[in-house]
């Protein structure tokens, strides 16, 4: 049994997976608890966090009929930093070829390049390896040459988050079995391998933030967390139209279609305090929605410009998250603002395949793959057992 907990900006999700016959990994329990989320400074509502963790875990235990005594924790992007560095080592011997020891050594050299970092290192992965001046590869073991070079990515977690969650779980008699980078897991699961070879970007517009992630090879090489998301759109509607937040979300934001208008289009909202139904024109609604979406798009564009990434016409951008991907035309509107095509993420899972669970499923995928690699290492370095999630991912 494997349990994982994902802290989103609007919900805490606990998953329980187990090996069972033909399905090597099956999600047998899921607990979802809505809460007030967090900003980079910390929890928005400290007092509710323990209760919501318990609520999420209890529901997953109920569905799976398993008692959770240890759990793997996803560290959200708001509490991580990504560092990339290049390192090189000389190969030795009369007929020098890359060995697993050389790969470990180049990782060690990369870590030395970064010096002392503030936080907890939770992830390290290669964007590429190169022997002498040859082609980039993710499987260098056995290649002949004089020098092995590599670009390595490290994800470092905020110590506050790690210590805080550790303490909260310990008070519930639950052990934190490990901490994993949620953005790295999500990006690796939802960005196709052929796109990652050319550098690909994943944009997750969530409830309170938007994450911009870039991957090359098997490494998250850039990450930026923008403190605005779909919830801000709903909050703007609620404030400017003077309607409850729930109605702003359910009746207007979720129903809004970008770029397509029908004659005399209106959005109707139930009145409060015995008032009659309120009706708003598309023009009223569009002014509010597009203003905030344009802000999000500008911040995404700025993040990509500041990243130093060299994105060619061959570099694809994908959209996920519950803040924008659900709206018809949202992906195309964002593409028009970025000046680049934006694609919908491919369906990777049979269960919980909604955009709102992208981070959770990416986290679980990374946990399972890491555990499988540790148990059955391959002959090469890359060696992830790609079919371990076969049952869950649909083959």
HELIX and SHEET records of a PDB file:
HELIX    1   1 UNK A   46  UNK A   64  1                                  19    
HELIX    2   2 UNK A   77  UNK A   79  5                                   3    
HELIX    3   3 UNK A  100  UNK A  114  1                                  15    
HELIX    4   4 UNK A  159  UNK A  171  1                                  13    
HELIX    5   5 UNK A  182  UNK A  190  1                                   9    
HELIX    6   6 UNK A  193  UNK A  196  1                                   4    
HELIX    7   7 UNK A  230  UNK A  241  1                                  12    
HELIX    8   8 UNK A  245  UNK A  247  1                                   3    
HELIX    9   9 UNK A  248  UNK A  253  3                                   6    
HELIX   10  10 UNK A  282  UNK A  307  1                                  26    
HELIX   11  11 UNK A  330  UNK A  338  1                                   9    
HELIX   12  12 UNK A  355  UNK A  357  5                                   3    
HELIX   13  13 UNK A  358  UNK A  375  1                                  18    
HELIX   14  14 UNK A  390  UNK A  393  1                                   4    
SHEET    1   A 5 UNK A  23  UNK A  34  0                                        
SHEET    2   A 5 UNK A  11  UNK A  20 -1                                        
SHEET    3   A 5 UNK A   2  UNK A   7 -1                                        
SHEET    4   A 5 UNK A  70  UNK A  75  1                                        
SHEET    5   A 5 UNK A 175  UNK A 181  1                                        
SHEET    1   B 2 UNK A  38  UNK A  39  0                                        
SHEET    2   B 2 UNK A  42  UNK A  43 -1                                        
SHEET    1   C 3 UNK A  80  UNK A  90  0                                        
SHEET    2   C 3 UNK A 147  UNK A 157 -1                                        
SHEET    3   C 3 UNK A 120  UNK A 131 -1                                        
SHEET    1   D 5 UNK A 219  UNK A 226  0                                        
SHEET    2   D 5 UNK A 210  UNK A 216 -1                                        
SHEET    3   D 5 UNK A 200  UNK A 205 -1                                        
SHEET    4   D 5 UNK A 317  UNK A 320  1                                        
SHEET    5   D 5 UNK A 342  UNK A 344  1                                        
SHEET    1   E 2 UNK A 266  UNK A 269  0                                        
SHEET    2   E 2 UNK A 278  UNK A 281 -1                                        
END                                                                             
